[in-house]
Amino acid sequence: MNEATRSLSPAEPCRQTASDADLARRLAALGNPARLRILRRLACADACCCKDVVETTGLAQSTVSQHLKVLVEAGFVTYEPDAQRSRYSLNRAALAGLRGDFHDLLAGCCAAGPAS
């Protein structure tokens, strides 16, 4: 039986896991349109400095810095300090992990429930 046709016990999709708090934290980091714009900008380059992001998003430098901090803390962006220009880059592996975790959540929530 493959994953799509596997029968879930009634409690399985409702089971709260230790990773629920982590998933909620990561999703919250994406819960701002400015942070989504920043991620899209970073997806277009290997690495960017804060100034590059400011120029392409139209946001204030202080705003971009705060949003980058949230994205770094969530693990979606990596930060490489440099004396001249610190660089930010997309952590594609972390985003792929989020995609998998979110898929698992939705698969459990959308699974056929008990017959009425």
C-alpha positions as CSV (number, residue, x, y, z in Angstrom):
1,M,0.0,0.0,0.0
2,N,1.5,3.3,-1.0
3,E,1.5,6.5,1.1
4,A,-1.5,8.0,-0.8
5,T,-3.7,5.0,-0.2
6,R,-2.5,4.1,3.3
7,S,-5.4,4.1,5.8
8,L,-4.8,6.5,8.7
9,S,-6.1,5.7,12.1
10,P,-8.6,8.3,13.3
11,A,-6.1,9.8,15.8
12,E,-3.1,9.9,13.4
13,P,-3.9,13.1,11.5
14,C,-4.9,14.7,14.8
15,R,-1.8,13.8,16.6
16,Q,0.2,16.8,17.7
17,T,4.0,16.3,17.4
18,A,7.0,17.9,19.0
19,S,7.7,19.5,15.6
20,D,4.4,21.3,15.5
21,A,5.9,24.2,17.4
22,D,8.9,24.3,15.0
23,L,6.6,24.2,12.0
24,A,4.5,27.0,13.4
25,R,7.6,29.1,14.0
26,R,8.9,28.6,10.5
27,L,5.5,29.4,8.9
28,A,5.3,32.5,11.0
29,A,8.6,33.7,9.6
30,L,7.0,33.6,6.2
31,G,3.8,35.4,7.4
32,N,4.8,38.8,6.1
33,P,4.6,39.9,2.5
34,A,7.9,41.8,2.7
35,R,9.7,38.7,3.8
36,L,8.2,36.8,0.9
37,R,9.5,39.5,-1.4
38,I,13.0,39.2,0.1
39,L,13.0,35.4,-0.4
40,R,12.0,35.9,-4.0
41,R,14.8,38.4,-4.4
42,L,17.4,36.0,-2.8
43,A,16.1,33.2,-5.0
44,C,17.4,35.2,-8.1
45,A,21.0,35.3,-7.0
46,D,23.7,33.2,-5.3
47,A,24.0,35.9,-2.6
48,C,23.1,39.5,-2.0
49,C,24.1,42.2,0.4
50,C,21.4,44.1,2.3
51,K,21.8,47.0,-0.1
52,D,20.9,44.8,-3.0
53,V,17.7,43.7,-1.3
54,V,16.8,47.3,-0.4
55,E,17.3,48.5,-4.0
56,T,15.0,45.7,-5.5
57,T,12.3,45.7,-2.8
58,G,11.9,49.4,-2.2
59,L,11.9,48.8,1.5
60,A,14.0,50.9,4.0
61,Q,17.4,49.5,5.0
62,S,16.3,49.1,8.6
63,T,13.2,47.2,7.6
64,V,15.1,44.9,5.3
65,S,17.7,44.2,8.1
66,Q,14.9,43.3,10.5
67,H,13.2,41.0,8.0
68,L,16.5,39.3,7.1
69,K,17.2,38.7,10.8
70,V,13.8,36.9,11.1
71,L,14.6,34.8,8.0
72,V,18.1,33.9,9.2
73,E,16.7,32.9,12.7
74,A,14.1,30.7,10.9
75,G,16.9,29.1,8.9
76,F,15.6,30.1,5.5
77,V,18.5,32.5,4.8
78,T,22.2,32.1,5.6
79,Y,24.3,35.1,6.6
80,E,28.0,35.4,5.8
81,P,29.6,38.4,7.6
82,D,32.3,40.2,5.7
83,A,34.1,43.4,6.6
84,Q,33.1,45.0,3.3
85,R,29.7,43.5,2.4
86,S,27.9,40.9,4.4
87,R,26.1,38.4,2.2
88,Y,22.7,36.8,2.5
89,S,21.7,33.7,0.5
90,L,18.7,31.5,0.3
91,N,18.9,28.2,2.3
92,R,17.1,26.0,-0.3
93,A,17.5,22.9,1.8
94,A,15.6,24.5,4.7
95,L,12.8,25.7,2.3
96,A,12.6,22.1,0.9
97,G,12.3,20.8,4.4
98,L,9.4,23.2,5.1
99,R,7.7,22.1,1.9
100,G,7.9,18.5,3.0
101,D,6.7,19.2,6.6
102,F,3.8,21.3,5.3
103,H,2.9,18.6,2.7
104,D,2.7,16.1,5.6
105,L,0.5,18.4,7.6
106,L,-1.9,18.9,4.7
107,A,-1.9,15.3,3.8
108,G,-3.0,14.4,7.3
109,C,-5.6,17.1,7.4
110,C,-7.0,16.3,4.0
111,A,-7.1,12.6,4.4
112,A,-10.5,11.0,4.1
113,G,-12.1,11.1,7.5
114,P,-14.5,8.6,9.1
115,A,-17.6,7.9,7.0
116,S,-20.6,9.9,8.2
